[in-house]
Structures are given as C-alpha cells and as structure tokens.
Amino acid sequence: MALARAVETEVLVVGAGPAGSGAALSLARSGVQSLVIDRAHFPRDKVCGDGLPPRAVAALRRVGLEAALRERGYRPVEHCRIVGTGGGHLLTDLAPRDCFPGYSYVVPRRELDHVLVTAARAAGAEVWEGVQGLGLLDGDGAPVVEAVDGAGTTLHLRAQVVIVADGSRGSFSRRVLPKEHLQAGGVAIRLYMEGVHETGALSFFLDRRLLPGYGWVFPGGAAGLPANVGVGMEARALRAGKVGLRSLLRWFVGPGSLAWPYLSRARAVSEPAAFPLQFSYRRGLRRSGRLLFAGDAANLVSPLSGEGVAYALESGEEAARAAVGALRSGDMCRLAAYDRAVRRLLAADYLGAYLLRRALVHPTVNNAVVGLLRRDREMARGGVGILTNTVSPLHLLHPGVWVRMLSPHRVVSMLRNG
Ligand SMILES: Cc1cc2nc3c(=O)[nH]c(=O)nc-3n(C[C@H](O)[C@H](O)[C@H](O)COP(=O)(O)OP(=O)(O)OC[C@H]3O[C@@H](n4cnc5c(N)ncnc54)[C@H](O)[C@@H]3O)c2cc1C
C-alpha cells in the first residue's frame, strides 16, 4: 500500500469559494501560514445568481478587491426592483449606508472566485487545486485531514486550526458533521439568458406560484454578458407541492409570470443548473473544537433572499481573525471568539429575516408592503436594504417606522390608487 504524504501547516482551509479564499487572504495578510485545498480547478463555475449586494461589495472593498472587478469591466448596478404578487412594482435606488455602498455588482462566480483565489495566492497563501478533503483522521490535539489529489495520492494534512468552507452540503462537511447540521432548507436554480429587456436593476418577482420562494432577473454585470435568471424555493414546499424546480423555472421564463415583460424576447444560453441552500442558522454549526465552519458550510445564507456571498466573505474574515488570535496566543480556547463574532454579526438579523420571510409569503402582505413602500423613497430604500442585508430587519421593531408607513394619507392613497 502506498504511504500517504504528510504535510503540516498552521491553518488548513477546505474549500476556496468566497468563504475559504476570503479566510486565506486574511490569514496570509496577517502573516499566518495557510494551505487551501479545493477539489475544483479555478476558474470554475458555481451555481449562483451572481448578485453581489452592497454588503458583499463592502467586504470586497475592505480587502482591496473591488478595483479588480472594475478593471475587468464590471459596472455598479444601482437599482433594485421588487414586483409583488399582485403585480405592483417597486423600483428604487440602493442608498449608501454606514460602510455599505449604494450599489451592487453582478459577477459570474467563475470570475469572482478566481479573483479571490488569485488574491489569496498573491498574498502568500498556498492553494492546491484538484485536492479533495475526504474526512478527519482520529487523533488528539491538532486535527489531521485526509485528502486526495488529482493523481490519486493520499495526503495527511495536519493543522493547528481547520477552516471548513466547502459550501452547502459540501462533501467534506458531510463526512465530519452529523446529518442534522446539513439539511438543505432551500434549493435554487439559475440559467443565463440573452435578449432580456433592460433592466439595470436587480429584480425580484414574488409570483404566487413561486411563494414561499421567488424568481429573479439580474442583468449581465459587464458588457456582453447574459442576464442571470432563476428561481429559489423552500425544499419543504417543493416536496409538499410535488413540483420540480426545473418546471417552476420553465414556468417563470414563460408568458404566465410577472417577469414576462422582461423576458418575452429572451433566449436561454445555458442549461439550467440547481444547487442546495442551507439557510437554517439554528441548525448550522460554527465551531467544533479546532474546526471553524464558514460560509454556506455554517448555514450562513440569508433566509429572506438566499444571498450568501457577503456572509461567506464576512465569516471567512472572522474565522481567520479567530485563528490568528488563537495561534498568536497559543491558546486554542480563543477560537470561541469566532462563535461570538458570527452571533454578533448575524444572529439577530437572521431571526428578523426569517420572520419577515414568513410574513411576505402571504400575497396580501407582500402586495401591501410593496404598495406602501413605493409611496415613500426613503422607506423603499430601507425595505430594499433589508432584502439586501444592509439594514437589519430588527429596524422594523422601531415604532417610528410603522407610524411613517401607516400614516393616514399614505394608507388612503394606497387604497385609492392600488
Ligand atoms: C441558484 C443560486 C443562486 C444564488 N444567488 C446568490 C446571489 O445572487 N448572491 C449571493 O450573495 N448568494 C447567492 N447564492 C448563495 C451563494 O452561492 C453561496 O452563499 C456562496 O457560494 C457561499 O460561498 P462559500 O464559499 O461558503 O461556498 P462555495 O461558494 O460553495 O464554495 C465551496 C468550495 O468548496 C469546494 N469543495 C467542496 N467540497 C470540497 C471538498 N471535499 N474538498 C475540497 N474542496 C471542496 C468547492 O469546489 C467550492 O469551490 C445563490 C445560491 C444558489 C444555489
């Protein structure tokens, strides 16, 4: 039997998507040795809507990578559209807030993830492509990950800390975590289309048939790129309705859907592709001993919008910060700082987003919300801020918001004009 090749590193990162390469970039810039393995070779595709909301843009800006997108020809998308179940349109600009810019980008993941991996490498991280993490070997202290490279060589990768960033239902997580942490709460499907009418906005469509999910049409983010069109849905609802996601997508790009005015002349230029979404924060695990889980692997996907790139970048950054703290002090208990950081960053917003989703799946509620928001520019920007994770849904608990939203003249105008 061939002997396994043994390798030692300070931090091993499994998966080089936004969470993993974001973590590796931060580690390298802090002077910590890291080895990243990914089973794919970059540039590689990843099924996604490709929308980078302002929160993701802010995270990329923090690590100096927004300029790399502009150099590649990507242009800001400054508007967002929500079409309620009854057909009411809300179109608003994205307001800058705190450290979040007032725009998004749409960048195919083939490109975005390559930019991140290249930056991590340039900063000093070692990245091994075509290497798959298989599981953990038994042992005390520093974890040892078993992996296999493209030539079939077995690797034993020993690290002081392992950051697991292998995505939704990642094949490494499936080996090391109990099943209950890995259930896909949702699933989404996308396809690229040319000839979409306009739009210059990230558009979300709350078609009755898609509730409790939604459909989207995102413009190509650079000249000549096709639009990204897709549908996301709760896994439970799909099972209960016994509908296939592909047939929902076919319906969504057809004449019966709210998106038809934008798609009537469009034609598909790719096959549809689907991927699971793990968005149950409660079920997700952020840390187990010296293993830190980041991004989709930690169920950090917005339960309202299904967006996860911003959370992947932020959690990767926080996991790296906790690893650096533990390694510098020699005290592995300091890895617990990661749980606290994620909770502080996301837990309350998650709960708010979850409750909001439960409310908006009712056509009457989402029609009323769209109707009220379109009458007040500031409120519209706030509502879209909640959808794109730059405004906490807990903001809705502020009585002033309701006083403004339900002021008598606004309600009367809504009842009169629909
Ligand atoms: C259809 C769809 C549309 C979406 N649209 C959006 C959107 O518009 N905006 C947004 O913000 N989010 C969107 N999301 C969510 C977003 O795609 C994820 O949240 C994001 O990719 C999470 O990044 P990550 O780094 O955690 O995982 P990933 O991007 O999935 O990266 C995981 C990496 O791990 C590697 N890997 C897996 N297993 C192993 C292994 N055993 N060993 C080594 N490597 C491994 C994979 O090759 C991959 O490179 C969408 C998701 C879907 C399914």
The ligand as a MOL file (V3000), in Angstrom:
LIG
                    3D

  0  0  0     0  0            999 V3000
M  V30 BEGIN CTAB
M  V30 COUNTS 53 58 0 0 0
M  V30 BEGIN ATOM
M  V30 1 C -29.0220 29.2520 -7.6310 0
M  V30 2 C -28.3600 30.0490 -6.5210 0
M  V30 3 C -28.3580 31.4370 -6.6010 0
M  V30 4 C -27.6920 32.1850 -5.6230 0
M  V30 5 N -27.6210 33.5300 -5.8050 0
M  V30 6 C -26.8960 34.2740 -4.9540 0
M  V30 7 C -26.7170 35.6750 -5.2140 0
M  V30 8 O -27.1600 36.2160 -6.2310 0
M  V30 9 N -25.9890 36.3910 -4.3100 0
M  V30 10 C -25.4510 35.8190 -3.1960 0
M  V30 11 O -24.8320 36.5210 -2.3830 0
M  V30 12 N -25.6030 34.4870 -2.9480 0
M  V30 13 C -26.2790 33.6960 -3.8030 0
M  V30 14 N -26.3880 32.3540 -3.5880 0
M  V30 15 C -25.6950 31.7490 -2.4290 0
M  V30 16 C -24.1650 31.6830 -2.7040 0
M  V30 17 O -23.9530 30.9760 -3.9080 0
M  V30 18 C -23.4390 30.9790 -1.5510 0
M  V30 19 O -23.8830 31.5340 -0.3400 0
M  V30 20 C -21.9190 31.1490 -1.6520 0
M  V30 21 O -21.4200 30.4770 -2.7700 0
M  V30 22 C -21.2260 30.5960 -0.3910 0
M  V30 23 O -19.8280 30.6230 -0.5480 0
M  V30 24 P -18.9170 29.5260 0.1640 0
M  V30 25 O -17.5170 29.9590 -0.0310 0
M  V30 26 O -19.4030 29.2720 1.5410 0
M  V30 27 O -19.1970 28.1560 -0.6360 0
M  V30 28 P -18.9870 27.8280 -2.1770 0
M  V30 29 O -19.0100 29.0340 -2.9840 0
M  V30 30 O -19.9570 26.7440 -2.4750 0
M  V30 31 O -17.5210 27.2150 -2.2550 0
M  V30 32 C -17.2290 25.9620 -1.7010 0
M  V30 33 C -15.9360 25.4380 -2.3360 0
M  V30 34 O -15.5710 24.2180 -1.6640 0
M  V30 35 C -15.1180 23.2880 -2.6240 0
M  V30 36 N -15.3060 21.9430 -2.0530 0
M  V30 37 C -16.4720 21.2930 -1.8040 0
M  V30 38 N -16.2250 20.0970 -1.2280 0
M  V30 39 C -14.8770 20.0040 -1.0930 0
M  V30 40 C -14.0140 19.0160 -0.5650 0
M  V30 41 N -14.4810 17.8840 -0.0300 0
M  V30 42 N -12.6840 19.2340 -0.5940 0
M  V30 43 C -12.1830 20.3870 -1.1580 0
M  V30 44 N -12.9590 21.3500 -1.6700 0
M  V30 45 C -14.2850 21.1760 -1.6270 0
M  V30 46 C -15.9640 23.5590 -3.8580 0
M  V30 47 O -15.2970 23.1040 -5.0370 0
M  V30 48 C -16.0890 25.0780 -3.8070 0
M  V30 49 O -15.0690 25.7240 -4.5580 0
M  V30 50 C -27.0630 31.5530 -4.5140 0
M  V30 51 C -27.1070 30.1610 -4.4150 0
M  V30 52 C -27.7340 29.4040 -5.3930 0
M  V30 53 C -27.7420 27.9150 -5.2710 0
M  V30 END ATOM
M  V30 BEGIN BOND
M  V30 1 1 1 2
M  V30 2 1 2 3
M  V30 3 2 2 52
M  V30 4 2 3 4
M  V30 5 1 4 5
M  V30 6 1 4 50
M  V30 7 2 5 6
M  V30 8 1 6 7
M  V30 9 1 6 13
M  V30 10 2 7 8
M  V30 11 1 7 9
M  V30 12 1 9 10
M  V30 13 2 10 11
M  V30 14 1 10 12
M  V30 15 2 12 13
M  V30 16 1 13 14
M  V30 17 1 14 15
M  V30 18 1 14 50
M  V30 19 1 15 16
M  V30 20 1 16 17
M  V30 21 1 16 18
M  V30 22 1 18 19
M  V30 23 1 18 20
M  V30 24 1 20 21
M  V30 25 1 20 22
M  V30 26 1 22 23
M  V30 27 1 23 24
M  V30 28 2 24 25
M  V30 29 1 24 26
M  V30 30 1 24 27
M  V30 31 1 27 28
M  V30 32 2 28 29
M  V30 33 1 28 30
M  V30 34 1 28 31
M  V30 35 1 31 32
M  V30 36 1 32 33
M  V30 37 1 33 34
M  V30 38 1 33 48
M  V30 39 1 34 35
M  V30 40 1 35 36
M  V30 41 1 35 46
M  V30 42 1 36 37
M  V30 43 1 36 45
M  V30 44 2 37 38
M  V30 45 1 38 39
M  V30 46 1 39 40
M  V30 47 2 39 45
M  V30 48 1 40 41
M  V30 49 2 40 42
M  V30 50 1 42 43
M  V30 51 2 43 44
M  V30 52 1 44 45
M  V30 53 1 46 47
M  V30 54 1 46 48
M  V30 55 1 48 49
M  V30 56 2 50 51
M  V30 57 1 51 52
M  V30 58 1 52 53
M  V30 END BOND
M  V30 END CTAB
M  END
